[in-house]
Amino acid sequence: MSTKYKFRDQGQFYFVSFAVVNWIDLFIRNEYKQIILDSWKHCQLNKGLEIYGWCIMTSHIHMIVGSNKNKLEDIMRDMKRHTSEQLKIAVQSNPQESRKEWMMDLFGKAGKANSNNNNFQFWQQDNHPIQLITPNLYIRN
């Protein structure tokens, strides 16, 4: 098991980055981004997620986060699980989504290739948390 990217100190801030499998450009539609934002709001209100910065790119997300309650790895796991399920439903039910069959096929292949999943995978496996322990890591000169 890798030890390089872990949430080690719950009292610190972390830069996290996570991507859709195969770097699929999913977040070109506002309704998909809204699912992410709604999930973050829930995690802030109910799990202690603190968000200090964020950027939703077309295929991935960057955040600077901390927690005043639950463990960050638990928050991120639950948030990714929930958004994965909600985004799958949103893609499948979106009549404007011209790429739905292609995306669902890629999500299905990724899930079957990963023994941690059950025939579906939306997010890449990791978050790559980087602890922001010195000002040089979070303040640009």
C-alpha positions, 0 to 999 in steps of 0.5 A: 500500500502506498504511503506517499499520499495520505491524510496524516494530520487531521488538523492541517489543510490539504490540497486534493485533486481527483479526476473522472476515469479516463479524464472524461470531460464531464463537467462541461454541463452546469447540472453536473457541476451542481451535483458536486456543489450540493454534495460539498454543501452537505459535507460542510453542514453535516461532516465538518468539511472546510473548503478554502479553495476549489476549481472544477475543471472539465475532467477533474477537481482541485480543492484546498480542504480541512475538517473540523469534525470527521476524518478527511479521508472519510469525508472524501470517500463518502463525497466521491461515492455519493457524487459517483452515484448521483452523476451516473443517474444524471448522465443516464437521465439527461436527454441532452447528453449526446455522449451518454452511451460512450461515457457509461461504457467507459465507466463500466469498463473501468469498474470491471477492471477494478476489483474495488468496484461493482461494475461501475467506476466514476472517479479515479481511485485516489485524491492525492492529498498534499499537506500544506505545511509551509507557506510556500505550499499555499502562498504564491509570491 
